[in-house]
Amino acid sequence: MRELVEFMAKSLVDQPEAVKVVEREEDNAFVIEITVSPDDMGKVIGKQGRIAKAIRTVVKAASVKSPKKYIVEIV
């Protein structure tokens, strides 16, 4: 799942080398943190959060068969 999110984030930004995606496990969920350059933050979030919502939707659809929940955070 981390690779999927990393691919999407790097495709959106101007500085793909600054993208860092970290996956960690909490109670009963996996948390995926996306860190990008401050200049590219708006491109990952999108107008009114539409791109961020789309990334979360893709992750949710890809993790349907997983017993644990995935949470995407943009830091």
MOBELJO-V506919 format. One record per backbone hydrogen bond with DSSP energy under -0.5 kcal/mol. CO is the residue of the C=O (numbers start at 1). NH is the residue of the N-H. If there is no record, write none. Layout:
<<CO/NH> <CO/NH>>
//
This chain:
<<1/5> <2/6> <3/7> <4/8> <5/9> <6/10> <7/11> <8/12> <9/12> <9/13> <14/16> <15/18> <16/19> <20/35> <22/24> <22/33> <24/26> <24/31> <26/29> <28/69> <29/26> <30/32> <30/71> <31/24> <31/33> <32/73> <33/22> <33/35> <34/75> <35/20> <37/40> <37/41> <38/41> <40/43> <40/44> <41/45> <42/46> <45/51> <45/52> <46/49> <47/50> <49/53> <50/54> <51/55> <52/56> <53/57> <54/58> <55/59> <56/60> <57/61> <58/62> <59/63> <61/64> <63/66> <69/30> <71/32> <71/73> <73/34> <73/75>>
//
